[in-house]
Amino acid sequence: MAVPITLRGIEALRAELKHLKSVARPEVVAAIAEARAHGDLKENAEYHAAKEQQSFIEGRVNQLEGVLSTAEVIDVASLSQDGRVVFGVTVELLNIDTDETVHYQLVGDYEADIKLNRVSISSPIARALIGKEIDDIAIVKAPSGAIEYEIVSIQYDA
């Protein structure tokens, strides 16, 4: 099954994979070798910590390789700019109850990061927004109850 991802998202995952393979992996191998040189491995905390780090790195490498092999890169700039919310766009929303505005980019699951205002396409807010146009109201079903957002703007240049 193809995993949708933005051009920026695929580049970030490729950079992370490259870093893990060319920097982190060799560093942890060296740390394991150094810890082995200290003798008894049963009571060697450095050795066990390095092995745990190696396991984490290998797991992440496998995960990234899997994602990259099934990724469907969507170039947001090449999308039809017909005024509707679609994957990859950045939307400005007005919370009707609080009068606060927020900006979110709708991205793939593997690049979602709420701290950077990137929400997963499979999230409740993204599902409520897909297909809507400027001035439409999207009702998001949140754990605290329904939240109504008015779509203020849609940017396709993300």
C-alpha positions as a printed NumPy array, in Angstrom:
array([[  0.   ,   0.   ,   0.   ],
       [  1.419,   3.379,  -1.032],
       [  2.15 ,   5.841,   1.741],
       [  1.525,   9.478,   0.744],
       [  4.338,  11.873,   1.595],
       [  5.342,  15.377,   0.569],
       [  8.554,  16.159,  -1.276],
       [  9.945,  17.827,   1.862],
       [  8.933,  14.785,   3.926],
       [ 10.673,  12.26 ,   1.656],
       [ 13.836,  14.371,   1.648],
       [ 13.844,  14.515,   5.459],
       [ 13.405,  10.729,   5.74 ],
       [ 16.188,  10.107,   3.212],
       [ 18.498,  12.461,   5.142],
       [ 17.704,  10.695,   8.413],
       [ 18.376,   7.294,   6.833],
       [ 21.678,   8.509,   5.396],
       [ 22.717,   9.894,   8.803],
       [ 21.819,   6.654,  10.567],
       [ 23.783,   4.539,   8.086],
       [ 26.837,   6.772,   7.663],
       [ 27.217,   8.352,  11.118],
       [ 25.143,   6.74 ,  13.889],
       [ 25.717,   3.124,  12.882],
       [ 29.55 ,   3.421,  12.723],
       [ 29.59 ,   5.347,  16.026],
       [ 27.64 ,   2.653,  17.852],
       [ 29.798,  -0.112,  16.355],
       [ 32.872,   1.714,  17.66 ],
       [ 31.234,   2.14 ,  21.084],
       [ 30.466,  -1.601,  21.221],
       [ 34.058,  -2.455,  20.298],
       [ 35.379,  -0.118,  22.982],
       [ 33.016,  -1.532,  25.607],
       [ 34.06 ,  -5.093,  24.693],
       [ 37.66 ,  -4.125,  25.323],
       [ 36.772,  -3.399,  28.949],
       [ 36.269,  -7.077,  29.691],
       [ 33.333,  -8.898,  31.326],
       [ 30.227,  -8.148,  29.257],
       [ 27.729,  -9.335,  31.874],
       [ 28.309,  -6.345,  34.131],
       [ 29.354,  -3.865,  31.456],
       [ 26.744,  -1.076,  31.369],
       [ 28.456,   0.696,  28.461],
       [ 28.241,  -2.454,  26.368],
       [ 24.554,  -2.991,  27.126],
       [ 23.727,   0.661,  26.432],
       [ 25.581,   0.545,  23.11 ],
       [ 23.828,  -2.705,  22.116],
       [ 20.468,  -1.137,  22.983],
       [ 21.336,   1.923,  20.881],
       [ 22.388,  -0.359,  18.029],
       [ 19.059,  -2.156,  18.22 ],
       [ 17.201,   1.15 ,  18.094],
       [ 19.23 ,   2.33 ,  15.086],
       [ 18.712,  -0.924,  13.178],
       [ 14.974,  -0.83 ,  13.904],
       [ 14.713,   2.759,  12.68 ],
       [ 16.773,   1.968,   9.553],
       [ 14.402,  -0.916,   8.745],
       [ 11.36 ,   1.282,   9.359],
       [ 12.676,   4.088,   7.151],
       [ 13.646,   1.694,   4.355],
       [ 10.131,   0.228,   4.479],
       [  8.473,   3.636,   4.354],
       [ 10.713,   4.841,   1.54 ],
       [ 10.03 ,   1.713,  -0.503],
       [  6.256,   2.273,  -0.383],
       [  6.18 ,   6.084,  -0.39 ],
       [  4.138,   7.917,  -2.979],
       [  5.689,  11.371,  -3.254],
       [  3.159,  14.104,  -3.883],
       [  4.558,  17.427,  -5.076],
       [  2.132,  19.946,  -3.618],
       [  3.169,  22.664,  -6.084],
       [  2.038,  20.479,  -8.994],
       [ -1.457,  19.848,  -7.607],
       [ -4.536,  21.333,  -9.21 ],
       [ -5.142,  24.562,  -7.325],
       [ -8.917,  24.466,  -7.483],
       [ -9.545,  26.057,  -4.094],
       [-10.148,  22.839,  -2.187],
       [ -8.277,  21.336,   0.722],
       [ -6.184,  18.377,  -0.436],
       [ -3.124,  16.483,   0.788],
       [ -0.084,  18.705,   1.258],
       [ -1.775,  22.097,   1.441],
       [ -1.42 ,  24.526,   4.302],
       [ -4.696,  25.806,   5.669],
       [ -5.476,  28.735,   7.912],
       [ -8.404,  28.016,  10.181],
       [-10.487,  30.216,  12.437],
       [-11.867,  28.545,  15.546],
       [-15.436,  29.857,  15.578],
       [-15.817,  29.549,  19.366],
       [-12.527,  31.139,  20.432],
       [-11.774,  33.441,  17.45 ],
       [ -8.228,  32.014,  17.369],
       [ -6.532,  31.212,  14.076],
       [ -4.237,  28.263,  13.444],
       [ -2.227,  27.064,  10.442],
       [ -1.771,  23.402,   9.577],
       [ -0.146,  21.546,   6.723],
       [ -1.777,  18.22 ,   5.885],
       [  1.006,  15.666,   5.489],
       [  1.636,  11.927,   5.54 ],
       [  1.658,   9.915,   8.741],
       [  5.467,   9.661,   8.862],
       [  6.08 ,  13.399,   8.599],
       [  3.363,  14.621,  10.951],
       [  4.648,  16.841,  13.766],
       [  2.174,  18.965,  15.686],
       [  5.012,  21.15 ,  17.018],
       [  5.656,  22.193,  13.411],
       [  1.91 ,  22.452,  12.652],
       [  2.026,  19.425,  10.358],
       [ -0.95 ,  17.139,  10.907],
       [ -1.402,  13.65 ,   9.547],
       [ -3.78 ,  13.197,   6.644],
       [ -5.432,  10.45 ,   8.702],
       [ -6.064,  12.728,  11.719],
       [ -9.606,  13.832,  12.602],
       [ -8.885,  17.451,  11.689],
       [ -7.477,  16.544,   8.268],
       [-10.389,  14.223,   7.526],
       [-12.808,  17.034,   8.405],
       [-10.991,  19.466,   6.09 ],
       [-10.438,  17.366,   2.942],
       [-12.534,  18.602,   0.034],
       [-13.648,  21.796,   1.76 ],
       [-13.154,  25.282,   0.308],
       [-12.435,  28.755,   1.694],
       [-15.28 ,  30.015,   3.929],
       [-16.555,  26.445,   4.482],
       [-17.065,  25.251,   8.05 ],
       [-15.331,  22.044,   9.111],
       [-16.559,  20.266,  12.214],
       [-13.781,  18.35 ,  13.947],
       [-14.77 ,  15.632,  16.381],
       [-12.263,  15.997,  19.2  ],
       [-12.171,  14.174,  22.549],
       [-13.391,  17.386,  24.22 ],
       [-16.318,  17.652,  21.788],
       [-16.988,  19.082,  18.35 ],
       [-14.888,  22.074,  17.264],
       [-16.002,  24.258,  14.37 ],
       [-13.369,  25.819,  12.129],
       [-13.89 ,  28.214,   9.257],
       [-11.387,  27.819,   6.442],
       [ -9.767,  31.221,   5.973],
       [ -7.083,  30.384,   3.374],
       [ -5.518,  27.499,   1.486],
       [ -1.889,  27.56 ,   0.299],
       [ -0.601,  25.122,  -2.304],
       [  3.055,  26.137,  -2.133],
       [  4.05 ,  24.079,   0.911]])
